[in-house]
């Protein structure tokens, strides 16, 4: 048996380690919630622009052309392809 000094049963409440374990968890959550609320109030999200729908339509029209992303897709798909795996027409172009 170990000789740990346990608080006496009539000791003040702050001398009991189990009390700190029980109260500590919820206390940390309350502090984190207050900090999160303060952070949200201090830096609010920006307001969505009034013409967000029109801008989305314009982006979709630009992407619908199909040629805007063609160089990126070609580079991504063939960057690591060895020259031996390319079709004959492509080998001659290189």
C-alpha positions as semicolon CSV with decimal commas, in nm:
position;residue;x (nm);y (nm);z (nm)
1;X;0,000;0,000;0,000
2;X;0,124;0,349;-0,077
3;X;0,137;0,630;0,169
4;X;-0,047;0,892;-0,034
5;X;-0,176;1,185;0,154
6;X;-0,545;1,204;0,078
7;X;-0,741;1,507;0,188
8;X;-0,937;1,461;0,501
9;X;-1,311;1,417;0,453
10;X;-1,369;1,748;0,629
11;X;-1,118;1,934;0,406
12;X;-1,237;2,231;0,197
13;X;-1,391;2,152;-0,141
14;X;-1,095;2,281;-0,342
15;X;-0,864;2,024;-0,182
16;X;-1,039;1,727;-0,345
17;X;-0,880;1,629;-0,682
18;X;-1,190;1,442;-0,800
19;X;-1,392;1,763;-0,770
20;X;-1,150;1,938;-1,010
21;X;-1,184;1,652;-1,259
22;X;-1,564;1,671;-1,249
23;X;-1,588;2,051;-1,265
24;X;-1,286;2,106;-1,490
25;X;-1,431;1,954;-1,809
26;X;-1,752;2,160;-1,820
27;X;-1,559;2,470;-1,712
28;X;-1,323;2,434;-2,008
29;X;-1,619;2,392;-2,243
30;X;-1,784;2,709;-2,109
31;X;-1,461;2,907;-2,153
32;X;-1,421;2,775;-2,509
33;X;-1,783;2,868;-2,592
34;X;-1,738;3,222;-2,461
35;X;-1,416;3,259;-2,663
36;X;-1,587;3,127;-2,976
37;X;-1,877;3,371;-2,931
38;X;-1,634;3,659;-2,880
39;X;-1,440;3,559;-3,190
40;X;-1,760;3,538;-3,398
41;X;-1,874;3,882;-3,284
42;X;-1,535;4,040;-3,338
43;X;-1,491;3,927;-3,699
44;X;-1,828;3,862;-3,866
45;X;-1,852;3,691;-4,202
46;X;-1,866;3,920;-4,505
47;X;-2,204;3,983;-4,663
48;X;-2,277;3,793;-4,984
49;X;-2,287;4,025;-5,282
50;X;-2,632;4,121;-5,407
51;X;-2,566;3,992;-5,759
52;X;-2,425;3,653;-5,657
53;X;-2,666;3,465;-5,885
54;X;-2,567;3,661;-6,197
55;X;-2,197;3,613;-6,121
56;X;-2,251;3,237;-6,084
57;X;-2,428;3,224;-6,421
58;X;-2,133;3,409;-6,580
59;X;-1,885;3,164;-6,430
60;X;-2,089;2,869;-6,558
61;X;-2,097;3,021;-6,908
62;X;-1,720;3,066;-6,902
63;X;-1,666;2,707;-6,792
64;X;-1,919;2,572;-7,042
65;X;-1,693;2,680;-7,328
66;X;-1,474;2,383;-7,242
67;X;-1,148;2,529;-7,369
68;X;-1,066;2,726;-7,056
69;X;-0,958;2,418;-6,861
70;X;-0,814;2,219;-7,150
71;X;-0,444;2,306;-7,093
72;X;-0,469;2,228;-6,722
73;X;-0,640;1,893;-6,779
74;X;-0,391;1,794;-7,049
75;X;-0,097;1,883;-6,828
76;X;-0,242;1,703;-6,529
77;X;-0,326;1,388;-6,721
78;X;0,001;1,357;-6,909
79;X;0,263;1,512;-6,684
80;X;0,385;1,178;-6,555
81;X;0,312;0,963;-6,862
82;X;0,635;0,807;-6,990
83;X;0,715;0,870;-7,358
84;X;0,696;0,497;-7,432
85;X;0,330;0,486;-7,326
86;X;0,218;0,767;-7,558
87;X;0,048;0,685;-7,888
88;X;0,274;0,695;-8,199
89;X;0,135;1,029;-8,322
90;X;0,222;1,197;-7,994
91;X;0,573;1,049;-7,979
92;X;0,659;1,206;-8,311
93;X;0,526;1,546;-8,199
94;X;0,767;1,553;-7,908
